[in-house]
């Protein structure tokens, strides 16, 4: 009796076997600090939401949603994204990319920064039969990766558009009374803040709490604490001087 030859087991590549870049450049000098600002300010919130540390934040990192040749055609690299309940390391190794067929969980929110006229970020072109390289960025996030929230930020216009996945399609969100866009499962809101950050005064995309308090960066929190301590010292000094005027030694009290 003839024995049929065994069939090879199909093994899909993981994040260590796929390219981590497509060779493109960051479009301007604002994008890097903008990503840092988003990450730094929201990290304490995410640490509270995920006390086990199981979440991942990507900045210009590839999200692989299909396997094609060359491999990077099967990926989008958002300027910023957050994935809940995903380990920051895989098998003790630093992530090189986010591979959906290995991870299953999609990012909760993807943020793209506009360069040029912004048409690439809004491209809803569906892939043609036999030519999936034609898929537009908007289509990929909406129909393939199915990201619950997609934000497009145009710094030159000081404008952010937020889309929420409703059913199979994105619906553009309306801002609340503060001009912010709530991301309900995180308890934070996304909006625009005009100010100075890393030697640039610009409109910046930032997070607020659900009751309207700006989420501060580590440097801002340290500066706020420094000012609070200085105010307390000034009050203590005024009280000590008043006691001396009354003939009392504050050190004896």
C-alpha positions in Angstrom: 0.0 0.0 0.0 1.5 3.3 -1.1 1.9 6.0 1.6 1.0 9.5 0.5 3.7 12.0 1.0 3.2 14.3 4.0 2.0 17.8 3.1 4.2 20.7 4.2 2.8 22.7 7.1 2.2 26.4 6.2 3.9 28.7 8.6 3.1 32.3 8.4 6.0 34.8 9.2 6.0 36.7 12.5 7.3 40.1 13.5 11.0 38.9 13.5 10.7 37.7 9.9 9.1 40.7 8.3 10.6 44.1 7.3 10.3 46.8 9.9 10.5 49.6 7.4 9.5 50.4 3.9 12.3 53.0 3.6 10.2 56.1 3.6 11.1 59.2 5.5 9.2 61.0 8.3 7.6 64.0 6.5 8.5 66.8 8.9 10.2 67.7 12.2 6.9 68.1 14.0 5.9 64.4 13.8 8.4 63.0 16.2 7.7 65.4 19.1 3.9 65.0 18.4 4.2 61.3 18.9 6.2 61.7 22.0 3.7 64.1 23.4 0.8 61.7 22.8 2.7 58.8 24.4 4.1 60.6 27.4 0.9 62.2 28.5 -1.4 59.1 28.1 1.0 56.6 29.6 -0.1 57.1 33.3 -3.7 56.5 32.2 -2.8 53.3 30.3 -0.7 52.1 33.2 -3.9 52.4 35.4 -6.1 50.7 32.8 -3.5 47.9 32.4 -1.9 47.2 35.8 -0.4 44.1 34.2 1.4 46.3 31.6 -0.2 44.5 28.8 -0.6 47.2 26.1 1.5 48.4 23.2 2.0 51.7 21.6 3.5 52.0 18.1 5.0 55.0 16.3 5.7 54.6 12.6 5.6 50.9 13.1 4.2 48.4 10.6 0.9 46.8 11.1 0.8 43.7 8.8 -2.7 42.8 7.7 -2.0 40.6 4.7 0.8 38.5 3.3 2.0 39.6 -0.2 5.3 40.1 -2.0 7.1 42.3 -1.3 6.0 41.9 2.4 5.9 45.6 3.2 3.1 46.1 0.7 0.9 44.2 3.1 1.5 46.7 5.9 0.5 50.1 7.0 2.7 52.2 9.4 0.5 54.6 11.3 2.2 57.6 12.8 0.8 56.6 16.3 -1.4 53.7 17.5 -2.4 52.0 20.7 -3.3 48.3 21.2 -5.0 47.3 24.5 -4.2 43.9 26.1 -1.2 43.2 23.9 2.2 42.3 25.4 4.8 45.0 24.8 7.3 42.2 24.2 6.9 39.0 22.3 8.7 35.9 23.7 11.0 38.3 25.5 11.9 40.0 22.2 11.4 43.7 21.3 8.6 44.1 18.8 9.7 44.9 15.2 6.1 45.2 13.9 2.5 44.3 14.7 1.4 41.2 12.8 -2.4 40.8 12.8 -2.4 37.1 11.8 -0.3 36.4 14.9 -2.0 38.8 17.3 -5.7 38.9 16.3 -6.4 42.0 18.4 -6.6 45.2 16.3 -5.4 48.6 17.6 -8.1 50.6 19.4 -7.0 53.9 17.8 -4.8 54.8 14.9 -3.6 58.4 14.4 -2.2 59.7 11.1 -0.5 63.1 10.7 -1.3 64.9 7.5 1.5 65.9 5.1 0.7 67.5 1.8 -3.0 67.7 0.9 -3.9 64.8 3.2 -5.5 62.8 0.4 -3.4 59.7 1.3 -4.9 59.6 4.8 -8.4 59.7 3.3 -7.9 57.3 0.5 -10.9 54.9 0.4 -9.7 52.9 -2.6 -10.7 49.3 -2.3 -8.2 46.7 -3.5 -8.7 45.5 -7.1 -9.0 41.8 -7.8 -5.5 40.4 -8.1 -3.9 43.8 -7.2 -4.3 44.4 -3.5 -1.4 47.0 -3.5 -4.0 49.5 -4.6 -5.8 49.5 -1.3 -6.1 53.0 0.2 -5.1 53.8 3.8 -8.6 54.7 4.9 -10.0 51.5 3.4 -7.3 49.4 5.1 -8.1 50.8 8.6 -11.8 50.6 8.1 -12.4 47.3 6.2 -9.2 45.2 6.7 -7.7 46.0 10.1 -11.1 47.3 11.4 -9.6 49.9 13.8 -12.4 51.2 16.1 -11.1 54.8 16.1 -9.2 56.5 13.3 -7.9 60.1 13.7 -6.4 62.3 11.0 -4.5 65.4 12.3 -3.6 68.4 10.1 -1.2 70.6 12.1 -1.2 73.3 9.4 -5.0 73.7 9.6 -5.1 72.9 13.4 -7.8 70.4 12.5 -8.4 66.8 13.7 -10.9 64.5 12.2 -12.0 61.4 14.2 -13.9 58.5 12.7 -15.6 55.7 14.6 -16.2 52.2 13.2 -19.9 51.7 13.2 -20.9 48.4 11.7 -18.6 48.0 8.7 -18.0 51.6 8.0 -16.4 54.7 9.6 -18.7 57.5 10.7 -17.2 60.9 11.3 -17.5 61.9 14.9 -18.7 65.3 16.2 -16.7 67.1 18.9 -18.3 67.6 22.4 -18.9 71.0 24.0 -15.1 71.4 24.6 -14.2 70.6 21.0 -12.8 67.2 22.0 -13.5 63.7 20.8 -14.1 61.1 23.5 -12.5 57.7 23.2 -14.9 55.9 25.7 -13.0 52.8 26.7 -10.0 54.8 27.7 -11.8 57.5 29.6 -9.9 60.2 27.7 -10.6 62.8 25.0 -8.6 63.9 22.0 -8.3 67.5 21.0 -6.0 70.4 20.0 -3.9 72.5 22.3 -2.0 75.6 21.3 1.3 75.8 23.2 5.0 75.3 23.5 6.5 71.8 23.5 10.2 70.8 22.8 11.1 74.3 21.5 8.2 74.5 19.1 5.0 76.7 19.6 2.3 75.0 17.5 -1.1 73.5 17.7 -0.6 70.1 19.2 -2.8 67.0 19.3 -3.3 66.1 23.0 -5.4 64.1 25.5 -7.8 65.4 28.2 -9.6 63.5 30.9 -13.4 62.9 30.4 -14.1 65.9 32.7 -11.9 68.2 30.7 -8.5 68.3 32.5 -5.4 68.3 30.2 -3.2 65.2 30.6 0.2 66.4 31.4 3.6 65.1 30.3 6.2 64.0 32.8 8.0 67.4 32.5 4.8 69.3 32.9 3.9 67.3 36.0 7.4 67.9 37.4 7.1 71.7 36.7 3.6 71.8 38.3 5.0 70.1 41.4 8.0 72.5 41.5 5.6 75.5 41.4 3.4 74.0 44.1 6.4 73.4 46.4 7.6 77.0 45.7 4.2 78.4 46.6 4.1 76.4 49.8 7.6 77.7 50.7 6.6 81.3 50.0 3.6 80.9 52.3 5.7 79.4 55.0 8.3 82.2 54.7 5.5 84.8 55.0 4.1 83.2 58.1 7.6 82.9 59.7 8.3 86.6 59.0 4.9 87.6 60.5 5.7 85.6 63.6 9.0 87.3 64.0 7.3 90.7 63.7 5.2 89.6 66.6 8.3 88.7 68.6 7.9 85.0 68.2 10.6 82.6 67.0 9.0 80.2 64.4 11.6 77.6 65.2 10.3 77.3 68.7 6.7 76.6 67.7 
